[in-house]
Amino acid sequence: MTPFSWIRRKGRTSSPGSEEAPVEVAPTVLAGPGAVAAGGAIIGSAVGDYNNVTYIDKQYVTDGSASLKAAHAAFEQALATLPPLLQEEARQLCDHWPDVEAAVNNLPSSRSARNDILEQWAKHEPPWLTSAPVRALPWLGQLASAYDAESASFSFYDRSVREGGYPRDLLIVQAALKAEALTEGSARSYLAAHVGLDSPLVHSVRSALDKDWDAALDHLNRWTAPAGSGQALQRLLRARILLAQDRTDQALPALREADFARFPQLGLELAQTLLQRARRRATRNRLADAQEALAVALRVRNARREWFGDSAEAVVLAMRAAVSSQDLATAWAICQPAPEGDANAQEADDPRVLGESALIAALTGREQRAHELLAVVTSPFIRAQVLAVLEERRADSSEDERVAEAWQRAWDAAQSGPDQLMAAMGLVESGQALPDLSHLKDDYPEAVADLEKLAHAVSGTAGGDLSLLRANANQNPTIAVKLAQRYQQLGDLEKAAATLQESATHLRDPQLMTLAARGFQRARNYEKAKECADSALRIAGPGWAAQGAMYELLVETESAAGNWEQATDAAITLLRLDSHNLDARWALVKCYVTRAQPDEAWQTLTELGEAAAPRRRDEAILWVQLGARFSADPQFVGRALELMQNWPQDEELLGRFLAALLWRTTTTQPMPAEAAELLREASSNYLERFPESVYFRALDASDPGVLLDELGRSLRREYEDEDRRELRERIAQGQFPVGMLALMNGRSYAEVCVRLTEEPPGLFASDPTPFRLR
């Protein structure tokens, strides 16, 4: 029997390892007898005709035509998968163009599929699009742009210009910028067709195309931008003009003030600008820029994930920023799928991410994986750099002749200033003289000075002699970092972290203290890691760009130490910094559950509307346990049954899901008859596949004595389980809160805290041994 044979789908087709392919359907909902649409799938009962069931994403429908209320609910749920600005404008369009609901409802649930369908709409208009008013066309242009459907975006903007859309100058410029992205078009030629338009915005873009930056900025400053996308475009153009004039410090403040959830492109621009500036600066400032870029890129990634945007673009920037921040563990986790990392499937398989992963694999000692990833690397310098790093890890000494030769090849392949600086660093560390960098001093004065100091500190030393590095570590952050890296290579993680902590304390450098905190975390010295994280936050003060990374570390270390109250506080702060940070949201949920505060856990999970989707196995179990108790959504059971398909062979997870869903049948939460029938069928399917399961099993209730004996044996097995025994011991020692027992045993907090015996009530470890009532 195949797993989940009771699940039947319509409206989408997919194959293992591929994204769902869209199947365009009419914006109506009809359901035949016994059919239930739940959680974005059609689930059929054991009997009934499924041919007249039409798919609407995430809409629960039964028995005949859908009501207007149900259709509107479907629209709102589909709307939630769009960028926030487009959501707002779509609601405003409803009164003028009711078919906007059809446009939103017909968008599939993946980035590439949305790109494809938007391009199709631009070329072959569906019936509902032919009646679109002029004011709807810019919205469609923005929608297409959000999913990188550049040709479609240009088509919609251009049509809006031709049909008299307003504001005309903004629409012309948006169409011109999209034309620039097409191989057969250009912004200059598009603007030439509208030469008679007297607009500061148009004049600014023309001047920018001519590289007359002063005139471009002057014209742009005189333009009164409309709210929303107009102001975002003005801010983006101003930043790029200032960057073209090498006025980075003036460009950054406006970018930092942007709302990255509403305008993620501005966040990407900020992260990219910070990384570019980081390459020019000394170590202390370079770390600050890189850590800020990492925090911004992750916020953009989180925001874009909410609406199937190009989160992989942000992941690439985050990977680069993490490497520049010397945080290789984070760099690797960002690009790897669960359980090794937190990348989603689209990000992990993206060629841009894979190409960037090769260097990180080499830096983290994953030699075989690095060689595999070299197949997708196109840059000659990156290839040479990866091979040099691999040679370093194989060599007995950093001054091995083969290492020097590998870095020389990287130097020969380097074309840009940052690449040459990286190769020069490798040459110095491999015992070679610092190459001539005089041609880089004007553009990269701080970075060149840093390299010269490092070359002086290591000159004349043998490969294993660290005395000169130690003598200068507290004078220069670059030398401190290099000394820590040498200790890491020797396998002394504690010494590496202590070196960074000492230097950070001496220099009062929060960036170095951040590296020390991560170093102690890798060494599993959680007390020192917390100490360094607290020090970094104190030194940096409020508003520090990298504070999120330190609060994340505090959540991890406080949880590992069983300090759940402190872990909760850190998770609350982390979530406050970025409400789209799913890692922070799930961390806070776990803290609340562990502290036996399920109401707060569910409130956290549903704070942004619909409960946050679980990404991993442990999150899925929490999701179903909380949802079975608190969710008032009649779709919940159908969604849970669909979610189970992600772990078709996991006996424990499937058993826990079914137990939670059957428990829901004893509550007042809604469960339509069709869903209850599906649940019974799913339970029967599970019992056939796992008849001896300890997580979910059928017992014969005809003989109470046999039933009680079996229940006793089951409880005894749970009690004697080694993992549970260890947890009980740590709870008894005060390392974990008593609420952990509620999580372990599926009991209420009161049940695990109070036991009626002849003795005064006290705490107990859920020992199933019978006791006497007074």
Disulfide bonds with the S-S distance in Angstrom:
none
